[in-house]
Amino acid sequence: MRGASPESVTLPPSEGELYAIVYVSTAARPLLLADLRRIQERAQSRNLEEDVTGVLLYSGGTFMQYLEGPAPGLYRVYEVIKADPRHYGIVDLVREPIAQREFSSWSMAFRVIDAFGQSSESEQDAQLANRLAAPVNEHSAARALLAKFWSRGRSVVASTLLDFSKERTRRVAGARTR
């Protein structure tokens, strides 16, 4: 994948444990709604095979995707995503173990958001909005990132990445002093 982060995903091979990955990337070219629907259809099929669920958000040439599932299947799906030439500049935001799925009923929900927040409604919007509006566990960085992208679109990506970096640095520094 052009511009992908050099480190690869390394997840423990535990079959039973659930993990989540959140990343952002940039579309290699402007995508039409029909292009995005094809991406969604292929993702749904592949995710069902690997027991992976999640949501893909797209805003003005920027993707944010949340994936969750057992480590082996999640790893295989993410490797395919990273190799897809339709996007580049993948930035891994979150890789974390999770106690339960956030989007257990969606092999891949999908939402196009205009540059500064929510766009026209779809059938999954109410469910996704309710899920993202629920109180966020302080350890769920993934849900917090999705909620920001959902409500403010791609305009929030740069500030979210900066905030995320600062928060992660604070957590690491705090863990070292314990």
Secondary structure as GFF3:
##gff-version 3
##sequence-region A 1 178
A	DSSP	beta_strand	18	27	.	.	.	ID=ss1
A	DSSP	alpha_helix	33	50	.	.	.	ID=ss2
A	DSSP	beta_strand	53	59	.	.	.	ID=ss3
A	DSSP	beta_strand	62	70	.	.	.	ID=ss4
A	DSSP	alpha_helix	71	83	.	.	.	ID=ss5
A	DSSP	beta_strand	87	98	.	.	.	ID=ss6
A	DSSP	beta_strand	109	112	.	.	.	ID=ss7
A	DSSP	alpha_helix	125	133	.	.	.	ID=ss8
A	DSSP	alpha_helix	141	152	.	.	.	ID=ss9
A	DSSP	three_ten_helix	153	156	.	.	.	ID=ss10
A	DSSP	alpha_helix	157	177	.	.	.	ID=ss11
###
